[in-house]
């Protein structure tokens, strides 16, 4: 009788262990995907901020550069 109780306990513990492994796998996957999404967003922000000429980043800087080169008067 004790042997059957031990086998039943092992089966029960095995089921709980499998359930915990599934939960931990889901949590680890969510953490990994969150880290990847955050990294991709950071790379995109850096890429967009450094892509193109420096004067194209802000309207104020573009106006300042145009006034300095006198292209602003001709365009107006």
Residue, then its C-alpha position, 0 to 999 in steps of 0.5 A: x500500500x505504501x508503494x502505491x501512495x509513493x507512486x501516486x505522490x511522484x505522479x502528482x509532483x511530476x504534474x506540478x513540476x511540468x506545470x511550473x516548467x510551462x509557467x516559467x517557460x512562458x514568463x521567460x519567453x515574455x521577458x525575452x520578447x520584451x527585451x528584444x522589442x525594447x532593443x529594436x525600438x532603441x535601435x530604430x530611434x538611434x537609426x532615425x535620429x542619425x539618418x540623413x543630413x544633420x540639418x534635417x533633424x529640426x526646423x529651427x536648425x534648417x532655418x538657421x543654416x539657410x539664413x547663414x547661407x543666404x538661401x533663405x532670402x531667395x526661397x522667400 
